[in-house]
Amino acid sequence: MRIATYNVEWFNSLFDRRGRLMEDQKWSGRHNVTRRDQLEALAIVFTAMDADAVMVIEAPDSSKRRDGEVALETFAERFGLRTNKAVIGFTNDTQQEIALLYDPKKLNATHDPLGALTGSPAGGPSASGDMSGSPRFDGEFKLDLDIDAAPEKVSFSKPPLELAVTTSEGAALRMIGVHVKSKAPHGARNPDEVMRISIANRRKQAAQCIWLRERVVEHLKAGENLMVLGDFNDGPGLDEYEKLFGRSGVEIVLGEEGEDCLFDPHARMVLGQRVGAMPSTSRFYLQNEGRYLSALLDYIMVSSGLRAKSPVWRIWHPFDDQVCYQTPELREALLTASDHFPVTIDIDL
C-alpha cells in the first residue's frame, strides 16, 4: 500500500463556492501560475504517485458556504483518480483544511477524534468515549510557555485530523494528519519585532508538538499502529531560536531514543548530521535574495510496529529524485503544482 502526504499550496483557490473546478487562465494562489496550469500539474502528480491514500495539507476550505470534501472528490472525478473519497475532520478558519483523499476499494477512513473535551478534568470522557488525558484537538491545551508559573491556553489554528483506518484486508491503524503553526515572523516591521514574534511563534509551535506528542504516547502505550504525517513547518536546525527550547518540534513528536518513539528516515538523517547534504520537501523563492530556499518540512512518522514491516519512504523531489528528474512532464508538474513536494511510504499492511 502507498500512503502520501502532500501540501498543495492554496488548493482552495482552484474551486468555486460550489466545489466546482475553475479551469481557466486566471491566476491561482501560486505566483505566476494559472488555475488551469496548477490543476493540470496536480493531476499529473497525483496520477504519477498512484497512492492509495493522500493526506492533503492545505486542502480546500470547508465552512458554512463551502465543502472541501466535495471539492476534493470533484477534483478526483475530473481527472480519473482512484483516490475518490475524501474525509475532513475539524474545520478551521484559515481556508486550509487537512483532509485524506483515499481509494475506498483499498481502505476505509473515519474521522475519530480522541481526547478529553476542553473544560472536563484530565482523564474525562471524550466524544468517542475514551479516557485519554490530553485534550481533544479542537479544544485548548494548557502549558506554561514563558516559565512564569502561569499556564497559557494553546489551540491549533488547524486541528490535526485523527483517523481510524481499516484496510480492505482488515488491518487497522491510526493516522494523524498534521499542519503545525508556522514560525515565520509575519507582520514584523523591524529586527526587534522579528525576534519577538519568532520566539512567540516558536513557543506556540513547541506547545502544539508537546500536545501532539501526548496523544502519540497514548496510542503507542495502547499498542496501536500509528502514522503521523503532514507539514510541521519545522525540523532540526531550521532556525536559531530552536536553541532556546532545546529541540525542534519534530524531535518532540518523534520522542527520545529509549522511550516510545516514532521513526522517519529523513528526520533521522538530519538529526544525525548538522552539515552536509540534507533531504528537502519544499522549495521557496526568496524575492529579496533572488534565490530559492529548500527545507525539510514534511514527514511520515511511523510507530515501531509499522517500521518493522520494512516500509520504503520517498520524497518526490523534481531535482533530487532520479525518476522525477528524468521525466520532464512530471518534473515540471511538481514545480508548478505546489511549493511542497509529496512524500510517500510504501508499506505492506
C-alpha positions as CSV (number, residue, x, y, z in Angstrom):
1,M,0.0,0.0,0.0
2,R,1.2,3.5,-0.8
3,I,0.3,6.4,1.5
4,A,1.3,10.0,0.8
5,T,1.4,13.4,2.4
6,Y,1.2,16.4,0.1
7,N,0.9,20.1,0.9
8,V,-0.8,21.7,-2.0
9,E,-0.3,25.5,-2.0
10,W,-3.7,27.3,-2.0
11,F,-5.6,24.3,-3.3
12,N,-8.8,26.2,-2.2
13,S,-8.3,28.9,-4.9
14,L,-8.9,26.3,-7.6
15,F,-12.6,25.8,-6.7
16,D,-15.7,28.0,-6.6
17,R,-18.1,28.0,-3.7
18,R,-20.0,25.0,-5.0
19,G,-16.8,23.0,-5.2
20,R,-16.5,23.1,-9.0
21,L,-13.1,23.4,-10.6
22,M,-12.1,26.7,-12.1
23,E,-10.1,25.6,-15.1
24,D,-9.3,29.0,-16.6
25,Q,-6.4,31.2,-17.3
26,K,-6.8,33.5,-14.2
27,W,-4.1,33.4,-11.6
28,S,-4.1,30.8,-9.0
29,G,-2.8,31.3,-5.4
30,R,0.7,30.4,-6.7
31,H,2.9,33.1,-8.1
32,N,2.7,33.3,-11.9
33,V,0.7,30.1,-12.3
34,T,-2.8,30.0,-13.8
35,R,-5.6,27.9,-12.2
36,R,-5.7,25.6,-15.3
37,D,-1.9,25.0,-15.2
38,Q,-1.9,24.3,-11.5
39,L,-4.9,21.9,-11.8
40,E,-3.3,20.0,-14.7
41,A,0.0,19.8,-12.9
42,L,-1.7,18.4,-9.8
43,A,-3.5,15.8,-11.9
44,I,-0.1,14.7,-13.3
45,V,1.4,14.5,-9.8
46,F,-1.5,12.6,-8.2
47,T,-1.6,10.2,-11.2
48,A,2.1,9.5,-11.1
49,M,2.1,8.9,-7.3
50,D,-0.8,6.4,-7.7
51,A,-1.2,6.4,-3.9
52,D,-3.9,4.5,-2.1
53,A,-4.4,7.5,0.3
54,V,-3.1,11.1,0.3
55,M,-3.1,13.3,3.4
56,V,-3.7,16.6,1.7
57,I,-2.4,19.6,3.6
58,E,-3.9,23.0,2.7
59,A,-6.9,21.1,1.3
60,P,-9.9,23.1,0.0
61,D,-11.9,25.1,2.6
62,S,-14.9,23.7,4.4
63,S,-17.3,26.2,6.0
64,K,-20.9,27.2,6.0
65,R,-20.5,28.2,2.4
66,R,-18.0,25.7,1.1
67,D,-17.5,21.9,1.2
68,G,-13.9,20.7,1.0
69,E,-14.8,17.1,0.7
70,V,-17.0,17.8,-2.4
71,A,-14.2,19.9,-3.9
72,L,-11.6,17.1,-3.5
73,E,-14.0,14.4,-4.8
74,T,-14.8,16.6,-7.8
75,F,-11.1,17.0,-8.5
76,A,-10.6,13.2,-8.3
77,E,-13.6,12.6,-10.6
78,R,-12.5,15.2,-13.2
79,F,-9.0,13.6,-13.5
80,G,-10.0,10.0,-13.1
81,L,-8.2,9.4,-9.8
82,R,-8.9,6.2,-7.9
83,T,-8.5,8.2,-4.6
84,N,-12.0,9.5,-5.0
85,K,-13.3,9.6,-1.4
86,A,-12.4,12.4,1.0
87,V,-12.7,13.0,4.7
88,I,-12.1,16.2,6.6
89,G,-12.0,16.5,10.4
90,F,-12.4,19.6,12.5
91,T,-12.6,22.6,10.1
92,N,-10.8,25.9,10.7
93,D,-11.0,29.5,9.5
94,T,-7.7,29.6,7.5
95,Q,-9.2,28.2,4.3
96,Q,-6.6,25.5,4.5
97,E,-8.0,22.2,5.8
98,I,-6.4,18.8,6.5
99,A,-8.0,16.0,4.5
100,L,-7.5,12.4,3.5
101,L,-8.3,11.6,-0.1
102,Y,-8.3,7.8,-0.5
103,D,-9.3,4.8,-2.6
104,P,-12.4,3.3,-0.9
105,K,-11.7,0.0,-2.6
106,K,-8.4,-0.3,-0.6
107,L,-9.3,1.2,2.8
108,N,-11.9,3.0,4.9
109,A,-11.1,6.1,6.9
110,T,-13.2,7.7,9.6
111,H,-12.7,10.9,11.5
112,D,-12.3,9.6,15.0
113,P,-11.2,12.4,17.4
114,L,-9.9,11.4,20.8
115,G,-9.1,13.2,24.0
116,A,-10.9,14.9,26.8
117,L,-13.2,17.7,25.9
118,T,-11.9,21.1,26.9
119,G,-13.3,22.0,30.3
120,S,-13.5,18.4,31.6
121,P,-10.9,17.2,34.1
122,A,-7.9,15.3,32.8
123,G,-9.0,11.8,32.0
124,G,-12.6,12.8,31.5
125,P,-14.6,11.2,28.7
126,S,-14.1,12.3,25.1
127,A,-16.7,12.4,22.4
128,S,-15.6,8.9,21.4
129,G,-15.9,7.7,24.9
130,D,-12.2,7.1,25.5
131,M,-10.4,8.2,28.7
132,S,-7.4,10.0,27.2
133,G,-5.7,12.6,29.4
134,S,-4.7,15.1,26.7
135,P,-7.4,17.4,25.3
136,R,-9.2,16.9,22.1
137,F,-7.5,18.7,19.2
138,D,-10.3,21.2,18.7
139,G,-10.0,22.4,22.3
140,E,-7.3,24.0,24.4
141,F,-4.1,22.8,25.9
142,K,-2.7,24.5,29.0
143,L,1.1,24.8,29.2
144,D,3.5,27.3,30.7
145,L,5.2,28.7,27.7
146,D,7.3,31.5,29.2
147,I,8.2,30.0,32.6
148,D,6.1,32.4,34.7
149,A,4.2,29.7,36.6
150,A,1.0,30.8,34.8
151,P,-0.1,28.3,32.1
152,E,-1.2,29.8,28.8
153,K,-4.0,28.3,26.7
154,V,-2.8,26.9,23.4
155,S,-5.0,26.0,20.5
156,F,-4.5,24.7,17.0
157,S,-5.3,27.0,14.1
158,K,-5.5,23.8,12.1
159,P,-6.6,20.9,14.4
160,P,-4.9,17.7,13.5
161,L,-7.0,15.1,11.6
162,E,-7.4,11.9,13.6
163,L,-8.4,8.9,11.6
164,A,-9.3,5.3,12.3
165,V,-8.3,3.4,9.2
166,T,-9.1,-0.1,8.2
167,T,-7.7,-1.7,5.0
168,S,-9.8,-3.9,2.7
169,E,-7.9,-6.9,4.2
170,G,-8.9,-6.0,7.8
171,A,-5.7,-4.4,9.0
172,A,-6.2,-1.5,11.4
173,L,-4.1,1.6,12.1
174,R,-4.4,5.1,13.3
175,M,-3.5,8.2,11.2
176,I,-2.9,11.7,12.4
177,G,-2.7,14.4,9.7
178,V,-0.8,17.5,10.9
179,H,-0.2,21.1,9.8
180,V,1.6,22.7,12.7
181,K,1.8,26.5,13.0
182,S,4.5,28.3,11.0
183,K,7.3,30.0,13.0
184,A,7.8,32.8,10.3
185,P,7.6,36.3,11.8
186,H,4.7,37.5,9.6
187,G,3.9,41.2,10.2
188,A,7.3,42.1,11.8
189,R,8.4,45.6,10.9
190,N,11.9,45.7,12.4
191,P,14.5,43.3,13.8
192,D,13.1,43.6,17.4
193,E,9.7,42.6,16.2
194,V,11.2,39.7,14.2
195,M,12.8,38.4,17.3
196,R,9.7,38.8,19.5
197,I,7.3,37.3,17.0
198,S,9.7,34.5,16.1
199,I,10.1,33.4,19.8
200,A,6.4,33.7,20.4
201,N,5.6,31.5,17.4
202,R,8.3,29.0,18.4
203,R,6.7,28.7,21.8
204,K,3.3,28.0,20.4
205,Q,4.7,25.6,17.8
206,A,6.6,23.7,20.5
207,A,3.4,23.6,22.7
208,Q,1.4,22.2,19.8
209,C,4.0,19.5,19.3
210,I,4.0,18.6,23.0
211,W,0.2,18.3,22.8
212,L,0.6,16.1,19.8
213,R,3.3,14.0,21.5
214,E,1.0,13.3,24.4
215,R,-1.6,11.8,22.0
216,V,1.2,9.8,20.2
217,V,2.3,8.3,23.6
218,E,-1.3,7.3,24.4
219,H,-1.6,5.4,21.1
220,L,1.8,3.7,21.5
221,K,1.1,2.6,25.0
222,A,-2.2,1.1,23.8
223,G,-0.1,-0.9,21.3
224,E,-1.7,0.6,18.2
225,N,0.0,1.0,14.8
226,L,0.3,4.8,14.3
227,M,1.3,7.0,11.4
228,V,1.7,10.8,11.9
229,L,2.1,12.7,8.6
230,G,2.0,16.2,7.3
231,D,3.7,19.6,7.4
232,F,5.4,20.5,10.6
233,N,6.9,23.8,9.4
234,D,9.9,22.7,11.4
235,G,12.8,20.4,11.6
236,P,16.1,20.1,13.5
237,G,18.4,23.1,13.0
238,L,16.0,25.2,10.9
239,D,16.3,28.3,13.0
240,E,18.4,29.8,15.7
241,Y,15.6,30.1,18.2
242,E,15.5,26.3,18.5
243,K,18.4,26.6,20.9
244,L,16.1,28.4,23.4
245,F,13.9,25.4,23.5
246,G,16.4,22.6,23.4
247,R,14.9,20.7,20.5
248,S,12.7,21.1,17.4
249,G,9.0,20.3,17.3
250,V,9.8,17.4,15.0
251,E,12.1,15.9,17.7
252,I,9.4,16.4,20.3
253,V,6.8,14.4,18.3
254,L,9.3,11.7,17.4
255,G,10.3,11.2,21.0
256,E,13.6,10.3,22.6
257,E,15.5,7.1,21.9
258,G,14.8,4.6,24.5
259,E,11.1,5.7,25.0
260,D,8.0,5.2,23.0
261,C,9.2,6.8,19.8
262,L,8.2,7.3,16.1
263,F,10.6,7.0,13.1
264,D,11.1,8.9,9.9
265,P,14.3,8.3,8.0
266,H,14.6,11.8,6.7
267,A,14.3,13.3,10.1
268,R,16.7,10.8,11.5
269,M,19.2,11.7,8.7
270,V,19.0,15.4,9.7
271,L,19.3,14.6,13.4
272,G,22.4,12.6,12.6
273,Q,24.3,15.4,10.9
274,R,24.0,19.2,11.1
275,V,26.1,19.9,7.9
276,G,26.3,18.2,4.5
277,A,23.7,17.0,2.1
278,M,20.2,17.1,3.5
279,P,16.8,15.9,2.1
280,S,14.2,18.5,1.4
281,T,10.5,18.5,0.7
282,S,9.8,22.2,-0.2
283,R,11.3,24.9,-2.3
284,F,10.5,28.6,-1.7
285,Y,11.6,31.6,-3.7
286,L,13.2,34.4,-1.7
287,Q,12.3,37.6,-3.5
288,N,14.7,39.8,-1.7
289,E,17.6,37.5,-2.3
290,G,16.8,36.3,-5.8
291,R,17.2,32.6,-4.9
292,Y,15.4,29.5,-3.8
293,L,15.4,28.1,-0.3
294,S,14.9,24.3,0.2
295,A,13.7,22.8,3.5
296,L,12.6,19.5,5.0
297,L,9.2,20.3,6.4
298,D,7.0,17.3,5.5
299,Y,7.2,13.9,7.3
300,I,5.7,10.5,7.5
301,M,6.4,9.2,11.0
302,V,5.6,5.6,11.9
303,S,5.4,3.5,15.1
304,S,7.7,0.6,15.7
305,G,5.1,-1.9,14.6
306,L,4.9,-0.3,11.2
307,R,8.6,0.3,11.0
308,A,9.1,-3.5,11.5
309,K,7.3,-4.0,8.1
310,S,10.3,-2.5,6.3
311,P,8.5,0.4,4.6
312,V,10.1,2.5,1.9
313,W,10.0,6.3,2.0
314,R,10.3,8.5,-1.0
315,I,10.4,12.3,-1.5
316,W,9.1,13.2,-4.9
317,H,11.6,16.0,-5.4
318,P,11.9,17.2,-9.1
319,F,15.7,17.5,-8.8
320,D,16.7,15.0,-6.2
321,D,14.6,12.0,-7.2
322,Q,16.1,10.4,-10.3
323,V,12.8,9.2,-11.9
324,C,11.2,12.6,-11.3
325,Y,14.1,14.5,-12.8
326,Q,14.3,12.2,-15.8
327,T,10.6,12.5,-16.5
328,P,10.2,16.1,-17.8
329,E,6.4,16.2,-17.6
330,L,6.4,15.1,-14.0
331,R,9.4,17.3,-13.1
332,E,7.7,20.4,-14.4
333,A,4.4,19.4,-12.9
334,L,5.9,19.1,-9.4
335,L,7.4,22.6,-9.8
336,T,4.1,24.1,-11.0
337,A,1.7,22.3,-8.6
338,S,3.0,23.5,-5.2
339,D,5.9,24.8,-3.2
340,H,6.0,21.5,-1.4
341,F,6.7,18.0,-2.9
342,P,4.9,14.8,-1.9
343,V,6.3,12.3,0.5
344,T,5.2,8.7,0.1
345,I,5.6,5.5,2.1
346,D,5.2,2.0,0.6
347,I,4.2,-0.5,3.2
348,D,2.7,-4.0,3.5
349,L,-0.3,-3.6,5.8
